[in-house]
């Protein structure tokens, strides 16, 4: 029987990760985080970081930007709030508990939506991406950094075998780029701007989608 991958499972997994997340993933994911922040700051303005977690990337944003963070995990958000206070991040307008599939924001209010290591950690990636596009201003960008599953070969076989354990740990190891490409084609209001590998090991990618001007987003 496939391992369940739903909101409750994910929240439970990240509650377990919260005390050690920075230690385990801080250095490993640092270059990907910095690449996402750099891409976001090419646009700047009002930035939404979905899956803000413990707030590791918040100090990296320029003070000229206004940042809002959301996450499903209350324990992770407690650590994010402590980091905001410690670093006196007055450019962070706040962080809140929120389901990425049902963002509590009006349409077209952010210049950039950043999601680092998130899109494989939600039960409905396409619905989540729809929400990202909805809250984004025309001309704005969705910036993803994520592990993407191999298309074929030994790594693809390993990721399929590892999938049940990965789901218990809080993500989908077998998620491939073709799902993102299909979503963009079906959505019709976004276009792929960039896809490039980022460290570590070349198994992670930075992907940018731009919201098209003059195209209504449901």
N, CA and C atoms as a LAMMPS dump frame, in Angstrom:
ITEM: TIMESTEP
0
ITEM: NUMBER OF ATOMS
654
ITEM: BOX BOUNDS ff ff ff
-5.0000000000000000e+02 5.0000000000000000e+02
-5.0000000000000000e+02 5.0000000000000000e+02
-5.0000000000000000e+02 5.0000000000000000e+02
ITEM: ATOMS id mol type element x y z
1 1 1 N 0.852 -1.198 0
2 1 2 C 0 0 0
3 1 3 C 0.888 1.248 0
4 2 1 N 0.614 2.258 -0.889
5 2 2 C 1.439 3.452 -0.924
6 2 3 C 1.369 4.205 0.401
7 3 1 N 2.508 4.812 0.753
8 3 2 C 2.554 5.628 1.958
9 3 3 C 1.72 6.889 1.757
10 4 1 N 0.883 7.23 2.744
11 4 2 C 0.038 8.422 2.635
12 4 3 C 0.911 9.659 2.527
13 5 1 N 0.442 10.605 1.716
14 5 2 C 1.157 11.876 1.589
15 5 3 C 0.11 12.977 1.595
16 6 1 N -0.222 13.435 2.781
17 6 2 C -1.27 14.433 2.93
18 6 3 C -0.806 15.497 3.921
19 7 1 N -1.679 16.471 4.168
20 7 2 C -1.321 17.614 5.013
21 7 3 C -0.884 17.169 6.399
22 8 1 N -1.601 16.224 6.988
23 8 2 C -1.276 15.773 8.343
24 8 3 C 0.083 15.076 8.38
25 9 1 N 0.356 14.237 7.381
26 9 2 C 1.633 13.536 7.324
27 9 3 C 2.789 14.516 7.195
28 10 1 N 2.61 15.525 6.34
29 10 2 C 3.666 16.504 6.111
30 10 3 C 3.905 17.35 7.36
31 11 1 N 2.824 17.813 7.988
32 11 2 C 2.963 18.62 9.203
33 11 3 C 3.679 17.838 10.295
34 12 1 N 3.34 16.56 10.431
35 12 2 C 3.984 15.715 11.444
36 12 3 C 5.465 15.54 11.13
37 13 1 N 5.791 15.332 9.866
38 13 2 C 7.186 15.14 9.473
39 13 3 C 8.018 16.375 9.789
40 14 1 N 7.495 17.564 9.451
41 14 2 C 8.29 18.774 9.65
42 14 3 C 8.305 19.244 11.101
43 15 1 N 7.346 18.817 11.89
44 15 2 C 7.444 19.046 13.335
45 15 3 C 8.638 18.275 13.895
46 16 1 N 8.875 17.076 13.366
47 16 2 C 10.044 16.301 13.796
48 16 3 C 11.346 16.928 13.305
49 17 1 N 11.316 17.488 12.091
50 17 2 C 12.522 18.084 11.529
51 17 3 C 12.894 19.408 12.206
52 18 1 N 11.93 20.14 12.717
53 18 2 C 12.155 21.512 13.166
54 18 3 C 13.363 21.678 14.091
55 19 1 N 13.531 20.849 15.138
56 19 2 C 14.657 21.082 16.054
57 19 3 C 16.035 20.914 15.413
58 20 1 N 16.123 20.107 14.34
59 20 2 C 17.433 19.808 13.749
60 20 3 C 17.549 20.261 12.297
61 21 1 N 16.519 20.942 11.775
62 21 2 C 16.488 21.265 10.352
63 21 3 C 17.706 22.087 9.932
64 22 1 N 18.016 23.14 10.69
65 22 2 C 19.127 24.011 10.313
66 22 3 C 20.442 23.24 10.305
67 23 1 N 20.637 22.374 11.276
68 23 2 C 21.863 21.602 11.364
69 23 3 C 21.986 20.621 10.201
70 24 1 N 20.886 19.943 9.873
71 24 2 C 20.922 18.905 8.838
72 24 3 C 20.968 19.51 7.438
73 25 1 N 20.15 20.541 7.195
74 25 2 C 19.972 21.051 5.836
75 25 3 C 20.556 22.438 5.594
76 26 1 N 20.975 23.131 6.643
77 26 2 C 21.437 24.506 6.47
78 26 3 C 22.555 24.642 5.467
79 27 1 N 23.654 23.949 5.684
80 27 2 C 24.798 24.053 4.781
81 27 3 C 24.536 23.362 3.453
82 28 1 N 23.845 22.226 3.482
83 28 2 C 23.601 21.448 2.253
84 28 3 C 22.814 22.266 1.231
85 29 1 N 21.806 22.987 1.701
86 29 2 C 20.923 23.714 0.793
87 29 3 C 21.3 25.187 0.639
88 30 1 N 22.417 25.6 1.223
89 30 2 C 22.745 27.026 1.246
90 30 3 C 22.872 27.624 -0.15
91 31 1 N 23.58 26.952 -1.05
92 31 2 C 23.805 27.544 -2.379
93 31 3 C 22.514 27.623 -3.175
94 32 1 N 21.631 26.655 -2.985
95 32 2 C 20.326 26.737 -3.635
96 32 3 C 19.501 27.895 -3.097
97 33 1 N 19.524 28.076 -1.77
98 33 2 C 18.79 29.201 -1.173
99 33 3 C 19.303 30.525 -1.703
100 34 1 N 20.623 30.669 -1.739
101 34 2 C 21.198 31.931 -2.209
102 34 3 C 20.889 32.173 -3.687
103 35 1 N 20.852 31.099 -4.477
104 35 2 C 20.492 31.253 -5.893
105 35 3 C 19.049 31.725 -6.034
106 36 1 N 18.15 31.193 -5.195
107 36 2 C 16.748 31.608 -5.249
108 36 3 C 16.593 33.061 -4.839
109 37 1 N 17.287 33.468 -3.784
110 37 2 C 17.205 34.859 -3.338
111 37 3 C 17.752 35.792 -4.416
112 38 1 N 18.883 35.434 -5.011
113 38 2 C 19.457 36.273 -6.065
114 38 3 C 18.497 36.418 -7.245
115 39 1 N 17.839 35.324 -7.621
116 39 2 C 16.866 35.385 -8.722
117 39 3 C 15.684 36.265 -8.351
118 40 1 N 15.207 36.159 -7.109
119 40 2 C 14.085 36.984 -6.662
120 40 3 C 14.447 38.454 -6.676
121 41 1 N 15.69 38.757 -6.313
122 41 2 C 16.076 40.161 -6.195
123 41 3 C 16.362 40.811 -7.535
124 42 1 N 16.434 40.028 -8.598
125 42 2 C 16.499 40.643 -9.924
126 42 3 C 15.188 41.355 -10.247
127 43 1 N 14.119 40.934 -9.587
128 43 2 C 12.822 41.595 -9.738
129 43 3 C 12.571 42.497 -8.544
130 44 1 N 12.687 41.938 -7.359
131 44 2 C 12.522 42.722 -6.133
132 44 3 C 11.08 43.122 -5.89
133 45 1 N 10.893 43.934 -4.867
134 45 2 C 9.559 44.403 -4.52
135 45 3 C 8.983 43.612 -3.366
136 46 1 N 7.746 43.176 -3.522
137 46 2 C 7.062 42.412 -2.477
138 46 3 C 7.218 40.927 -2.788
139 47 1 N 7.86 40.211 -1.889
140 47 2 C 8.241 38.823 -2.128
141 47 3 C 7.537 37.925 -1.123
142 48 1 N 6.895 36.873 -1.621
143 48 2 C 6.288 35.846 -0.782
144 48 3 C 7.185 34.622 -0.806
145 49 1 N 7.622 34.181 0.366
146 49 2 C 8.369 32.929 0.447
147 49 3 C 7.453 31.866 1.043
148 50 1 N 7.092 30.897 0.217
149 50 2 C 6.222 29.796 0.638
150 50 3 C 7.113 28.657 1.126
151 51 1 N 6.763 28.09 2.286
152 51 2 C 7.637 27.099 2.895
153 51 3 C 8.85 27.763 3.502
154 52 1 N 8.611 28.866 4.2
155 52 2 C 9.715 29.646 4.772
156 52 3 C 10.464 28.864 5.838
157 53 1 N 9.824 27.847 6.412
158 53 2 C 10.497 26.982 7.368
159 53 3 C 11.014 27.739 8.572
160 54 1 N 12.281 27.515 8.904
161 54 2 C 12.899 28.18 10.051
162 54 3 C 13.43 29.562 9.7
163 55 1 N 13.17 30.01 8.478
164 55 2 C 13.582 31.357 8.073
165 55 3 C 15.04 31.478 7.702
166 56 1 N 15.658 30.371 7.298
167 56 2 C 17.09 30.406 6.993
168 56 3 C 17.469 31.462 5.962
169 57 1 N 16.633 31.659 4.953
170 57 2 C 16.994 32.589 3.876
171 57 3 C 16.597 34.029 4.162
172 58 1 N 15.804 34.281 5.204
173 58 2 C 15.291 35.639 5.43
174 58 3 C 16.388 36.681 5.587
175 59 1 N 17.486 36.415 6.303
176 59 2 C 18.522 37.446 6.417
177 59 3 C 19.232 37.762 5.11
178 60 1 N 19.077 36.917 4.082
179 60 2 C 19.784 37.127 2.821
180 60 3 C 19.103 38.135 1.901
181 61 1 N 17.845 38.452 2.156
182 61 2 C 17.147 39.398 1.289
183 61 3 C 17.587 40.833 1.579
184 62 1 N 17.659 41.63 0.52
185 62 2 C 18.009 43.045 0.681
186 62 3 C 16.925 43.771 1.468
187 63 1 N 17.343 44.777 2.204
188 63 2 C 16.406 45.538 3.045
189 63 3 C 15.41 46.332 2.214
190 64 1 N 15.691 46.51 0.931
191 64 2 C 14.777 47.265 0.062
192 64 3 C 13.548 46.462 -0.327
193 65 1 N 13.56 45.145 -0.087
194 65 2 C 12.412 44.304 -0.407
195 65 3 C 11.534 44.108 0.821
196 66 1 N 10.242 43.827 0.58
197 66 2 C 9.312 43.503 1.662
198 66 3 C 8.989 42.019 1.561
199 67 1 N 9.216 41.291 2.638
200 67 2 C 9.118 39.845 2.617
201 67 3 C 7.96 39.377 3.492
202 68 1 N 7.208 38.41 2.986
203 68 2 C 6.187 37.703 3.757
204 68 3 C 6.516 36.219 3.646
205 69 1 N 6.443 35.499 4.764
206 69 2 C 6.713 34.066 4.744
207 69 3 C 5.526 33.271 5.248
208 70 1 N 5.279 32.111 4.643
209 70 2 C 4.219 31.211 5.119
210 70 3 C 4.769 29.798 5.179
211 71 1 N 4.19 29.007 6.078
212 71 2 C 4.597 27.62 6.228
213 71 3 C 3.474 26.856 6.906
214 72 1 N 3.439 25.554 6.689
215 72 2 C 2.428 24.702 7.296
216 72 3 C 2.792 24.295 8.716
217 73 1 N 4.065 24.394 9.077
218 73 2 C 4.568 23.844 10.335
219 73 3 C 4.715 24.915 11.408
220 74 1 N 3.944 24.802 12.477
221 74 2 C 4.048 25.743 13.587
222 74 3 C 5.423 25.698 14.257
223 75 1 N 6.011 24.512 14.508
224 75 2 C 7.343 24.498 15.111
225 75 3 C 8.408 25.178 14.25
226 76 1 N 8.322 25.008 12.941
227 76 2 C 9.275 25.683 12.053
228 76 3 C 9.079 27.2 12.126
229 77 1 N 7.839 27.644 12.145
230 77 2 C 7.566 29.078 12.188
231 77 3 C 8.033 29.708 13.489
232 78 1 N 7.982 28.976 14.586
233 78 2 C 8.499 29.527 15.842
234 78 3 C 9.984 29.859 15.705
235 79 1 N 10.713 28.989 15.035
236 79 2 C 12.134 29.251 14.828
237 79 3 C 12.34 30.416 13.853
238 80 1 N 11.47 30.543 12.86
239 80 2 C 11.566 31.669 11.932
240 80 3 C 11.343 32.995 12.655
241 81 1 N 10.348 33.029 13.529
242 81 2 C 10.075 34.272 14.274
243 81 3 C 11.25 34.639 15.182
244 82 1 N 11.88 33.637 15.779
245 82 2 C 13.051 33.907 16.614
246 82 3 C 14.198 34.463 15.768
247 83 1 N 14.356 33.939 14.546
248 83 2 C 15.417 34.433 13.667
249 83 3 C 15.126 35.877 13.229
250 84 1 N 13.881 36.188 12.935
251 84 2 C 13.514 37.563 12.556
252 84 3 C 13.853 38.534 13.687
253 85 1 N 13.532 38.14 14.917
254 85 2 C 13.82 38.987 16.073
255 85 3 C 15.327 39.115 16.298
256 86 1 N 16.038 38.001 16.207
257 86 2 C 17.486 38.003 16.443
258 86 3 C 18.216 38.906 15.465
259 87 1 N 17.815 38.852 14.193
260 87 2 C 18.498 39.619 13.149
261 87 3 C 17.851 40.986 12.903
262 88 1 N 16.815 41.306 13.648
263 88 2 C 16.103 42.592 13.5
264 88 3 C 15.711 42.829 12.039
265 89 1 N 15.003 41.866 11.489
266 89 2 C 14.638 41.909 10.069
267 89 3 C 13.368 42.737 9.888
268 90 1 N 13.524 44.027 9.886
269 90 2 C 12.365 44.919 9.783
270 90 3 C 11.767 44.936 8.382
271 91 1 N 12.445 44.327 7.401
272 91 2 C 11.871 44.219 6.058
273 91 3 C 10.966 43.002 5.912
274 92 1 N 10.882 42.174 6.954
275 92 2 C 9.961 41.035 6.946
276 92 3 C 8.645 41.485 7.567
277 93 1 N 7.611 41.529 6.755
278 93 2 C 6.309 42.006 7.232
279 93 3 C 5.611 41.001 8.125
280 94 1 N 6.043 39.746 8.091
281 94 2 C 5.465 38.745 8.976
282 94 3 C 5.566 37.371 8.378
283 95 1 N 5.377 36.361 9.255
284 95 2 C 5.273 34.971 8.815
285 95 3 C 3.999 34.401 9.42
286 96 1 N 3.38 33.466 8.702
287 96 2 C 2.088 32.942 9.141
288 96 3 C 1.948 31.482 8.75
289 97 1 N 1.155 30.758 9.544
290 97 2 C 0.839 29.383 9.201
291 97 3 C -0.213 29.381 8.092
292 98 1 N 0.081 28.662 7.015
293 98 2 C -0.813 28.694 5.864
294 98 3 C -0.57 27.469 4.999
295 99 1 N -1.628 26.94 4.427
296 99 2 C -1.561 25.845 3.468
297 99 3 C -1.22 26.43 2.1
298 100 1 N -0.155 25.955 1.496
299 100 2 C 0.274 26.497 0.205
300 100 3 C -0.777 26.33 -0.882
301 101 1 N -1.697 25.383 -0.704
302 101 2 C -2.75 25.177 -1.713
303 101 3 C -3.894 26.175 -1.566
304 102 1 N -3.921 26.888 -0.441
305 102 2 C -5.014 27.839 -0.177
306 102 3 C -4.427 29.084 0.477
307 103 1 N -3.686 29.841 -0.285
308 103 2 C -3.027 31.018 0.249
309 103 3 C -4.048 32.101 0.587
310 104 1 N -3.903 32.683 1.751
311 104 2 C -4.871 33.685 2.21
312 104 3 C -4.528 35.087 1.765
313 105 1 N -4.286 35.257 0.474
314 105 2 C -3.948 36.567 -0.088
315 105 3 C -4.845 36.838 -1.294
316 106 1 N -5.033 38.108 -1.588
317 106 2 C -5.79 38.499 -2.773
318 106 3 C -4.987 38.196 -4.031
319 107 1 N -5.648 38.278 -5.168
320 107 2 C -4.975 38.075 -6.445
321 107 3 C -3.959 39.194 -6.698
322 108 1 N -2.872 38.839 -7.379
323 108 2 C -1.945 39.819 -7.97
324 108 3 C -1.349 40.785 -6.942
325 109 1 N -0.85 40.253 -5.826
326 109 2 C -0.326 41.144 -4.782
327 109 3 C 1.183 41.024 -4.571
328 110 1 N 1.839 40.026 -5.173
329 110 2 C 3.272 39.845 -4.978
330 110 3 C 4.022 39.985 -6.296
331 111 1 N 5.235 40.524 -6.204
332 111 2 C 6.101 40.623 -7.381
333 111 3 C 6.839 39.315 -7.651
334 112 1 N 7.103 38.561 -6.588
335 112 2 C 7.829 37.296 -6.699
336 112 3 C 7.245 36.312 -5.687
337 113 1 N 7.14 35.058 -6.09
338 113 2 C 6.834 33.967 -5.163
339 113 3 C 8.019 33.015 -5.201
340 114 1 N 8.626 32.802 -4.057
341 114 2 C 9.778 31.913 -3.923
342 114 3 C 9.341 30.663 -3.155
343 115 1 N 9.713 29.495 -3.657
344 115 2 C 9.43 28.236 -2.962
345 115 3 C 10.67 27.358 -3.053
346 116 1 N 11.384 27.258 -1.951
347 116 2 C 12.622 26.505 -1.905
348 116 3 C 12.373 25.131 -1.275
349 117 1 N 12.639 24.075 -2.047
350 117 2 C 12.497 22.71 -1.554
351 117 3 C 11.081 22.456 -1.035
352 118 1 N 10.109 22.984 -1.767
353 118 2 C 8.705 22.943 -1.336
354 118 3 C 7.839 22.112 -2.267
355 119 1 N 8.038 22.23 -3.574
356 119 2 C 7.041 21.714 -4.504
357 119 3 C 6.937 20.188 -4.448
358 120 1 N 7.982 19.513 -3.949
359 120 2 C 7.899 18.071 -3.752
360 120 3 C 7.409 17.717 -2.349
361 121 1 N 7.111 18.731 -1.546
362 121 2 C 6.691 18.512 -0.157
363 121 3 C 5.255 18.954 0.077
364 122 1 N 4.457 18.988 -0.996
365 122 2 C 3.031 19.311 -0.889
366 122 3 C 2.235 18.205 -1.57
367 123 1 N 1.026 17.919 -1.08
368 123 2 C 0.247 16.808 -1.652
369 123 3 C -0.232 17.058 -3.077
370 124 1 N -0.486 18.318 -3.423
371 124 2 C -1.041 18.647 -4.743
372 124 3 C -0.177 19.731 -5.379
373 125 1 N 0.935 19.364 -5.998
374 125 2 C 1.845 20.367 -6.55
375 125 3 C 1.203 21.293 -7.576
376 126 1 N 0.359 20.737 -8.453
377 126 2 C -0.243 21.588 -9.495
378 126 3 C -1.198 22.62 -8.895
379 127 1 N -2.006 22.22 -7.91
380 127 2 C -2.893 23.172 -7.244
381 127 3 C -2.091 24.23 -6.505
382 128 1 N -0.969 23.835 -5.936
383 128 2 C -0.091 24.78 -5.244
384 128 3 C 0.488 25.789 -6.225
385 129 1 N 0.943 25.313 -7.371
386 129 2 C 1.469 26.222 -8.396
387 129 3 C 0.39 27.166 -8.913
388 130 1 N -0.838 26.673 -9.03
389 130 2 C -1.951 27.555 -9.421
390 130 3 C -2.086 28.717 -8.442
391 131 1 N -1.956 28.412 -7.144
392 131 2 C -2.044 29.465 -6.131
393 131 3 C -0.891 30.451 -6.251
394 132 1 N 0.306 29.946 -6.514
395 132 2 C 1.44 30.845 -6.705
396 132 3 C 1.148 31.832 -7.84
397 133 1 N 0.647 31.309 -8.956
398 133 2 C 0.346 32.171 -10.1
399 133 3 C -0.771 33.157 -9.783
400 134 1 N -1.755 32.723 -9
401 134 2 C -2.898 33.599 -8.678
402 134 3 C -2.466 34.838 -7.899
403 135 1 N -1.577 34.662 -6.914
404 135 2 C -1.204 35.801 -6.059
405 135 3 C -0.099 36.651 -6.681
406 136 1 N 0.402 36.235 -7.835
407 136 2 C 1.514 36.921 -8.489
408 136 3 C 1.006 38.007 -9.44
409 137 1 N 1.695 39.136 -9.434
410 137 2 C 1.366 40.207 -10.375
411 137 3 C 1.78 39.812 -11.788
412 138 1 N 1.062 40.281 -12.815
413 138 2 C 1.533 40.068 -14.189
414 138 3 C 2.955 40.592 -14.351
415 139 1 N 3.801 39.809 -14.987
416 139 2 C 5.2 40.163 -15.129
417 139 3 C 6.065 39.673 -13.991
418 140 1 N 5.449 39.221 -12.898
419 140 2 C 6.202 38.682 -11.77
420 140 3 C 6.662 37.26 -12.043
421 141 1 N 7.412 36.704 -11.101
422 141 2 C 7.984 35.376 -11.314
423 141 3 C 7.762 34.446 -10.136
424 142 1 N 7.56 33.181 -10.464
425 142 2 C 7.62 32.071 -9.509
426 142 3 C 9.031 31.506 -9.588
427 143 1 N 9.698 31.397 -8.452
428 143 2 C 11.066 30.883 -8.415
429 143 3 C 11.091 29.656 -7.522
430 144 1 N 11.421 28.528 -8.117
431 144 2 C 11.493 27.263 -7.401
432 144 3 C 12.94 26.798 -7.333
433 145 1 N 13.332 26.257 -6.2
434 145 2 C 14.567 25.483 -6.089
435 145 3 C 14.17 24.144 -5.505
436 146 1 N 14.575 23.067 -6.166
437 146 2 C 14.09 21.759 -5.718
438 146 3 C 14.916 20.624 -6.288
439 147 1 N 14.926 19.522 -5.557
440 147 2 C 15.368 18.26 -6.121
441 147 3 C 14.341 17.82 -7.146
442 148 1 N 14.81 17.362 -8.3
443 148 2 C 13.932 16.802 -9.325
444 148 3 C 14.379 15.387 -9.629
445 149 1 N 13.412 14.494 -9.743
446 149 2 C 13.718 13.1 -9.989
447 149 3 C 14.331 12.88 -11.364
448 150 1 N 15.172 11.857 -11.452
449 150 2 C 15.791 11.495 -12.722
450 150 3 C 14.738 10.928 -13.673
451 151 1 N 14.951 11.137 -14.954
452 151 2 C 14.028 10.629 -15.96
453 151 3 C 14.183 9.118 -16.149
454 152 1 N 15.407 8.615 -16.026
455 152 2 C 15.67 7.192 -16.261
456 152 3 C 16.992 6.831 -15.603
457 153 1 N 17.339 5.548 -15.67
458 153 2 C 18.631 5.103 -15.18
459 153 3 C 18.623 4.699 -13.715
460 154 1 N 19.812 4.413 -13.163
461 154 2 C 19.915 3.92 -11.787
462 154 3 C 19.346 4.895 -10.755
463 155 1 N 19.574 6.202 -10.948
464 155 2 C 19.053 7.155 -9.961
465 155 3 C 17.536 7.139 -9.952
466 156 1 N 16.899 7.051 -11.12
467 156 2 C 15.436 6.983 -11.183
468 156 3 C 14.921 5.746 -10.461
469 157 1 N 15.607 4.612 -10.637
470 157 2 C 15.198 3.376 -9.963
471 157 3 C 15.334 3.525 -8.45
472 158 1 N 16.434 4.137 -8.014
473 158 2 C 16.628 4.345 -6.573
474 158 3 C 15.546 5.253 -6.011
475 159 1 N 15.214 6.326 -6.729
476 159 2 C 14.211 7.273 -6.232
477 159 3 C 12.832 6.629 -6.122
478 160 1 N 12.505 5.747 -7.048
479 160 2 C 11.238 5.02 -6.947
480 160 3 C 11.238 4.096 -5.729
481 161 1 N 12.353 3.41 -5.505
482 161 2 C 12.438 2.5 -4.36
483 161 3 C 12.418 3.263 -3.042
484 162 1 N 13.018 4.45 -3.043
485 162 2 C 13.118 5.263 -1.829
486 162 3 C 11.826 6.019 -1.528
487 163 1 N 10.921 6.102 -2.497
488 163 2 C 9.732 6.955 -2.391
489 163 3 C 8.914 6.733 -1.118
490 164 1 N 8.612 5.497 -0.701
491 164 2 C 7.806 5.339 0.52
492 164 3 C 8.453 5.954 1.756
493 165 1 N 9.771 5.773 1.914
494 165 2 C 10.461 6.371 3.055
495 165 3 C 10.506 7.887 2.922
496 166 1 N 10.762 8.38 1.714
497 166 2 C 10.812 9.822 1.498
498 166 3 C 9.492 10.484 1.884
499 167 1 N 8.387 9.845 1.566
500 167 2 C 7.086 10.409 1.912
501 167 3 C 6.915 10.501 3.422
502 168 1 N 7.396 9.5 4.141
503 168 2 C 7.319 9.578 5.605
504 168 3 C 8.202 10.699 6.145
505 169 1 N 9.296 10.972 5.435
506 169 2 C 10.195 12.041 5.853
507 169 3 C 9.71 13.422 5.418
508 170 1 N 8.725 13.466 4.485
509 170 2 C 8.107 14.738 4.146
510 170 3 C 8.27 15.231 2.729
511 171 1 N 8.702 14.365 1.785
512 171 2 C 8.79 14.829 0.404
513 171 3 C 8.626 13.67 -0.567
514 172 1 N 8.493 14.019 -1.86
515 172 2 C 8.326 13.028 -2.925
516 172 3 C 9.629 12.942 -3.722
517 173 1 N 10.362 11.861 -3.565
518 173 2 C 11.682 11.752 -4.183
519 173 3 C 11.613 11.552 -5.687
520 174 1 N 10.481 11.052 -6.191
521 174 2 C 10.391 10.689 -7.615
522 174 3 C 9.778 11.783 -8.481
523 175 1 N 9.558 12.98 -7.931
524 175 2 C 8.931 14.091 -8.66
525 175 3 C 9.866 14.565 -9.775
526 176 1 N 9.357 14.618 -11.031
527 176 2 C 10.202 14.946 -12.175
528 176 3 C 9.791 16.274 -12.814
529 177 1 N 10.705 16.834 -13.594
530 177 2 C 10.469 18.129 -14.221
531 177 3 C 9.265 18.103 -15.153
532 178 1 N 8.973 16.963 -15.773
533 178 2 C 7.884 16.941 -16.746
534 178 3 C 6.543 17.332 -16.119
535 179 1 N 6.384 17.122 -14.806
536 179 2 C 5.141 17.576 -14.156
537 179 3 C 5.052 19.093 -14.152
538 180 1 N 6.166 19.766 -13.94
539 180 2 C 6.179 21.231 -13.977
540 180 3 C 5.906 21.729 -15.392
541 181 1 N 6.505 21.076 -16.373
542 181 2 C 6.3 21.483 -17.766
543 181 3 C 4.838 21.306 -18.177
544 182 1 N 4.234 20.182 -17.783
545 182 2 C 2.82 19.963 -18.116
546 182 3 C 1.934 20.989 -17.423
547 183 1 N 2.243 21.291 -16.165
548 183 2 C 1.444 22.292 -15.457
549 183 3 C 1.477 23.627 -16.198
550 184 1 N 2.649 24.081 -16.587
551 184 2 C 2.771 25.373 -17.265
552 184 3 C 1.989 25.382 -18.573
553 185 1 N 2.08 24.296 -19.336
554 185 2 C 1.368 24.221 -20.612
555 185 3 C -0.14 24.249 -20.409
556 186 1 N -0.627 23.541 -19.395
557 186 2 C -2.065 23.495 -19.139
558 186 3 C -2.58 24.779 -18.517
559 187 1 N -1.752 25.424 -17.706
560 187 2 C -2.176 26.649 -17.046
561 187 3 C -2.425 27.76 -18.057
562 188 1 N -1.466 27.971 -18.945
563 188 2 C -1.626 28.946 -20.014
564 188 3 C -1.296 30.374 -19.644
565 189 1 N -1.148 30.666 -18.363
566 189 2 C -0.864 32.041 -17.952
567 189 3 C 0.554 32.265 -17.501
568 190 1 N 1.403 31.256 -17.686
569 190 2 C 2.803 31.372 -17.289
570 190 3 C 3.684 30.818 -18.406
571 191 1 N 4.946 31.194 -18.352
572 191 2 C 5.922 30.618 -19.287
573 191 3 C 7.204 30.308 -18.534
574 192 1 N 7.888 29.27 -18.966
575 192 2 C 9.168 28.909 -18.381
576 192 3 C 10.222 29.914 -18.826
577 193 1 N 10.934 30.484 -17.855
578 193 2 C 11.99 31.455 -18.137
579 193 3 C 13.36 30.802 -18.07
580 194 1 N 13.544 29.933 -17.083
581 194 2 C 14.884 29.364 -16.868
582 194 3 C 14.765 28.048 -16.113
583 195 1 N 15.656 27.126 -16.46
584 195 2 C 15.865 25.918 -15.671
585 195 3 C 17.352 25.64 -15.687
586 196 1 N 17.973 25.593 -14.496
587 196 2 C 19.401 25.307 -14.435
588 196 3 C 19.731 24.54 -13.165
589 197 1 N 20.782 23.756 -13.247
590 197 2 C 21.216 22.965 -12.101
591 197 3 C 21.874 23.853 -11.059
592 198 1 N 21.649 23.505 -9.797
593 198 2 C 22.332 24.175 -8.69
594 198 3 C 22.902 23.09 -7.774
595 199 1 N 23.957 23.401 -7.043
596 199 2 C 24.532 22.408 -6.126
597 199 3 C 23.535 22.072 -5.017
598 200 1 N 23.651 20.925 -4.359
599 200 2 C 24.755 19.975 -4.488
600 200 3 C 24.482 18.885 -5.51
601 201 1 N 25.521 18.354 -6.095
602 201 2 C 25.53 17.139 -6.917
603 201 3 C 24.8 17.27 -8.242
604 202 1 N 24.274 18.459 -8.565
605 202 2 C 23.559 18.621 -9.814
606 202 3 C 22.194 17.976 -9.843
607 203 1 N 21.722 17.475 -8.695
608 203 2 C 20.405 16.843 -8.619
609 203 3 C 19.312 17.85 -8.271
610 204 1 N 19.69 19.097 -8.07
611 204 2 C 18.748 20.152 -7.724
612 204 3 C 18.693 21.159 -8.865
613 205 1 N 17.56 21.811 -9.004
614 205 2 C 17.387 22.768 -10.092
615 205 3 C 16.746 24.05 -9.586
616 206 1 N 17.117 25.142 -10.224
617 206 2 C 16.399 26.408 -10.072
618 206 3 C 15.52 26.573 -11.294
619 207 1 N 14.234 26.792 -11.089
620 207 2 C 13.262 26.933 -12.177
621 207 3 C 12.516 28.235 -11.99
622 208 1 N 12.419 29.009 -13.056
623 208 2 C 11.699 30.286 -13.006
624 208 3 C 10.552 30.274 -14.01
625 209 1 N 9.358 30.648 -13.543
626 209 2 C 8.198 30.86 -14.401
627 209 3 C 7.768 32.315 -14.277
628 210 1 N 7.459 32.947 -15.397
629 210 2 C 6.936 34.314 -15.391
630 210 3 C 5.429 34.278 -15.631
631 211 1 N 4.707 35.095 -14.894
632 211 2 C 3.289 35.236 -15.16
633 211 3 C 3.095 36.198 -16.327
634 212 1 N 2.325 35.767 -17.297
635 212 2 C 2.129 36.557 -18.511
636 212 3 C 1.171 37.713 -18.254
637 213 1 N 1.497 38.852 -18.811
638 213 2 C 0.598 40.006 -18.727
639 213 3 C -0.572 39.81 -19.676
640 214 1 N -1.73 40.289 -19.292
641 214 2 C -2.901 40.243 -20.141
642 214 3 C -3.576 38.895 -20.227
643 215 1 N -3.18 37.928 -19.359
644 215 2 C -3.798 36.609 -19.336
645 215 3 C -4.477 36.427 -17.983
646 216 1 N -5.772 36.203 -17.984
647 216 2 C -6.498 36.035 -16.734
648 216 3 C -6.091 34.734 -16.055
649 217 1 N -5.989 34.771 -14.726
650 217 2 C -5.655 33.596 -13.943
651 217 3 C -6.828 33.299 -13.035
652 218 1 N -7.393 32.083 -13.18
653 218 2 C -8.581 31.717 -12.399
654 218 3 C -8.234 31.567 -10.933
